[in-house]
Amino acid sequence: MRTPLAPALAGALLLLTSGAASQDAAPATAKPLPQGYLARSDYPDSLALLPPPPEAGSPAFARDEAVSAAMTRPPGSPRWTQAARDADLDFAHLAQTFACAAGFAPDPTATPVLFKLLGKSAVDIGLSTYKAKTHYQRTRPFMAHGNATCFPKDEAALRSDGSYPSGHSAIGWGWALIFTEIAPHHADAILARGRDFGESRLVCNAHWESDVEAGRVVAAAAVARLHADPGFRADLLKAKAEALRAPLPAEAACATEAAGLRG
């Protein structure tokens, strides 16, 4: 992780991709746990919320395999390249995920509260997936198929990190729900981008379809719980005001993203 803007979030996202964190066990690190808005005891119980992942040989797993095959794209193709961009959890990069869809670019100077809100909510949403992740330790598609992902530098960590539910997809969908409140007139585009962000995990060969769907369930539960937190609600109101003076997204970046999502 390469961000001086949010070192606590950087640590959290490192945990999300390393499989070190869970709701039941402290991560194997001497560093303090990152802090979102919620106490860890207030995270949604992903193990209680979700059914078990599909079993090998079941119709549900056959669907996972069929979707995995349908979402395959050649390495270097526009959609594969976009999936690699979506896999990158560097916070300065990740914070721009919804810039084109929302019509404004989060900026650490112009929208500092929004930056804080995104960082802290990512901790809460992402770590809420870990009770189920740790319990099921599901094998990922690239491991099952003996091939590669679109983001090779994460593969070693992903091998020890359960596939179900998808933490990337949870963060993407959770942020989509939050951005629809900040920019409601762009809600359709924002939700479509949240959907595409999750589908990038399929293109990337890092998750099954049922992982992505389960990530969205956990995200919705986490965002609902966040709305009961006064600190989150206060920051959300401030973020809405900040968005009115935020810079516009770069046209070239939006054109590249649109081409990648079509490809």
C-alpha positions in Angstrom: 0.0 0.0 0.0 1.3 3.4 -0.9 -0.8 6.1 0.7 0.2 8.7 3.3 -3.4 9.9 3.3 -4.9 7.1 5.3 -2.3 4.8 6.9 -5.0 3.1 9.0 -7.0 2.3 5.9 -3.9 1.2 4.1 -3.4 -1.3 6.9 -7.0 -2.4 6.8 -7.0 -3.0 3.0 -3.7 -4.9 3.4 -5.6 -7.1 5.9 -8.5 -7.5 3.5 -6.2 -8.9 0.8 -4.0 -11.0 3.1 -6.8 -12.8 5.0 -5.2 -11.9 8.3 -8.3 -10.3 9.8 -11.5 -11.8 11.1 -14.2 -10.9 13.5 -13.2 -13.7 15.9 -9.4 -13.4 15.9 -6.9 -10.6 15.9 -4.7 -10.4 12.8 -1.2 -11.8 13.1 0.5 -8.4 13.3 2.0 -6.2 16.0 0.3 -3.2 14.4 -2.9 -1.9 16.0 -6.2 -2.8 14.3 -7.5 -0.2 11.9 -10.6 1.6 13.1 -13.8 2.4 11.1 -16.9 3.9 12.5 -18.1 0.7 14.2 -16.8 -1.4 17.0 -15.9 -4.9 15.8 -18.8 -6.3 17.9 -21.2 -4.2 15.8 -20.2 -5.6 12.4 -23.0 -7.6 10.7 -22.6 -11.3 11.3 -21.7 -12.5 7.8 -21.7 -16.1 8.9 -25.3 -15.8 10.1 -26.4 -13.7 7.1 -25.1 -15.9 4.3 -25.9 -19.5 3.3 -22.9 -21.8 2.8 -21.1 -21.4 -0.5 -22.2 -23.7 -3.3 -20.8 -27.3 -3.0 -18.9 -28.9 -5.8 -21.3 -30.9 -8.0 -24.3 -28.8 -7.1 -26.4 -26.8 -9.6 -25.4 -23.6 -7.8 -21.7 -24.5 -8.3 -22.4 -25.3 -12.0 -23.8 -21.8 -12.3 -20.6 -20.4 -10.7 -18.5 -22.3 -13.2 -20.7 -21.2 -16.1 -20.5 -17.5 -15.1 -16.7 -17.9 -14.6 -16.4 -19.2 -18.2 -18.7 -16.5 -19.6 -16.8 -13.7 -17.9 -13.4 -14.8 -19.1 -11.5 -12.2 -21.1 -8.1 -12.4 -22.8 -5.2 -10.9 -20.8 -4.5 -7.4 -22.1 -8.1 -6.9 -23.4 -9.8 -3.7 -22.3 -12.1 -5.4 -19.8 -9.2 -7.5 -18.3 -7.2 -4.3 -17.9 -10.2 -2.5 -16.2 -10.5 -5.5 -13.9 -6.9 -5.1 -13.0 -7.5 -1.5 -12.2 -10.4 -2.4 -10.0 -8.3 -5.0 -8.2 -5.9 -2.3 -7.0 -6.7 -1.4 -3.4 -4.2 1.5 -3.1 -6.5 4.0 -1.4 -5.6 7.1 -3.5 -6.5 5.0 -6.6 -9.5 3.2 -5.0 -11.1 6.5 -3.9 -11.6 7.5 -7.6 -13.7 4.4 -8.4 -16.9 6.3 -8.5 -15.6 9.6 -9.8 -16.9 9.2 -13.4 -20.2 7.7 -12.3 -20.9 10.3 -9.6 -19.7 13.3 -11.7 -17.0 14.5 -9.2 -13.6 13.4 -8.2 -13.0 12.9 -4.4 -9.9 15.0 -3.5 -8.0 14.9 -0.2 -8.0 18.7 -0.1 -11.4 19.6 -1.5 -13.3 16.7 0.1 -11.4 15.7 3.2 -14.5 14.4 5.1 -15.5 12.3 2.1 -12.0 10.8 2.0 -12.3 10.0 5.7 -15.8 8.6 5.2 -14.6 6.3 2.4 -11.7 5.1 4.4 -13.5 4.3 7.6 -16.5 2.8 5.8 -14.2 0.6 3.8 -12.8 -0.8 7.0 -16.3 -1.6 8.4 -17.6 -3.0 5.2 -14.5 -5.0 4.2 -13.9 -6.5 7.7 -17.6 -7.5 8.0 -16.9 -10.2 5.4 -14.3 -12.0 7.4 -16.4 -14.1 9.8 -17.7 -16.0 6.8 -14.5 -15.8 4.9 -12.5 -17.3 7.8 -15.1 -20.0 8.4 -15.5 -21.3 4.9 -12.0 -20.7 3.4 -13.4 -21.2 0.0 -11.0 -21.9 -2.9 -10.8 -19.2 -5.5 -11.3 -19.8 -9.2 -7.7 -19.2 -10.3 -6.6 -21.8 -7.8 -9.3 -24.3 -8.8 -8.5 -23.8 -12.5 -4.8 -23.7 -12.2 -4.4 -20.3 -14.0 -3.8 -16.7 -13.1 -5.6 -13.5 -12.0 -5.5 -10.1 -13.6 -3.5 -8.8 -10.6 -0.6 -11.2 -10.1 1.0 -9.3 -7.1 -2.0 -10.2 -4.9 -2.1 -13.9 -5.8 0.1 -15.2 -3.0 -2.0 -13.4 -0.4 -5.3 -14.5 -2.1 -4.3 -18.2 -1.8 -4.6 -18.0 2.0 -7.7 -15.8 1.9 -11.1 -17.3 1.7 -13.1 -16.5 -1.5 -16.6 -16.3 0.0 -17.8 -13.6 0.3 -15.9 -11.2 -1.8 -14.4 -8.3 0.2 -13.6 -6.3 -3.0 -17.2 -6.6 -4.1 -18.5 -5.7 -0.7 -16.5 -2.5 -0.6 -17.5 -1.6 -4.1 -21.2 -2.2 -3.5 -21.1 -0.5 -0.1 -19.5 2.6 -1.6 -22.0 2.6 -4.4 -24.8 2.7 -1.8 -23.1 5.6 0.0 -22.4 7.5 -3.2 -26.1 7.3 -4.3 -26.8 9.3 -1.1 -24.1 11.9 -1.9 -25.1 12.2 -5.6 -28.7 10.9 -5.9 -29.2 12.3 -9.4 -26.4 10.0 -10.6 -27.8 6.9 -8.7 -28.3 4.7 -11.7 -24.7 5.3 -13.0 -23.3 4.8 -9.5 -25.1 1.5 -8.9 -24.1 0.3 -12.4 -20.4 1.1 -11.5 -20.8 -0.8 -8.3 -22.2 -3.8 -10.2 -19.3 -3.6 -12.7 -16.7 -3.3 -9.9 -18.0 -6.6 -8.5 -18.0 -8.2 -11.9 -14.4 -7.2 -12.3 -13.6 -9.9 -9.7 -15.1 -12.5 -12.1 -13.1 -11.1 -15.1 -10.0 -11.1 -12.9 -10.6 -14.9 -12.1 -10.3 -14.1 -8.4 -13.9 -14.8 -7.3 -17.0 -16.9 -8.1 -20.3 -15.3 -8.9 -21.8 -16.5 -5.6 -18.8 -14.8 -3.8 -19.7 -11.5 -5.5 -23.4 -11.8 -4.7 -22.7 -12.6 -1.1 -20.3 -9.6 -0.8 -23.2 -7.3 -1.8 -25.4 -8.8 0.9 -22.8 -8.1 3.5 -22.2 -4.6 2.1 -25.9 -3.7 2.3 -26.0 -5.0 5.9 -22.9 -3.0 6.9 -24.2 0.2 5.3 -27.5 -0.2 7.1 -25.6 -0.6 10.3 -23.5 2.5 9.6 -26.6 4.6 9.3 -27.3 4.0 13.0 -23.9 5.5 13.8 -24.0 9.3 14.6 -20.4 9.8 13.4 -21.2 8.2 10.0 -24.4 10.2 9.6 -22.6 13.5 10.4 -19.8 12.8 8.0 -22.2 11.8 5.3 -24.0 15.2 5.5 -20.6 17.0 5.3 -19.5 14.8 2.4 -22.7 15.8 0.5 -21.8 19.5 0.9 -18.2 18.8 -0.1 -19.3 17.1 -3.3 -20.8 20.4 -4.5 -17.3 21.9 -4.7 -15.3 18.8 -5.7 -13.3 18.9 -8.9 -14.7 17.2 -12.0 -13.3 13.8 -13.0 -10.7 13.8 -15.8 -12.4 13.2 -19.2 -9.6 11.0 -20.4 -9.8 8.7 -17.4 -13.5 8.4 -17.8 -13.2 7.6 -21.5 -10.7 4.9 -20.6 -13.0 3.5 -17.9 -16.0 3.4 -20.2 -14.0 1.6 -22.9 -12.7 -0.9 -20.4 -16.2 -1.7 -19.0 -17.5 -2.2 -22.6 -14.6 -4.3 -23.7 
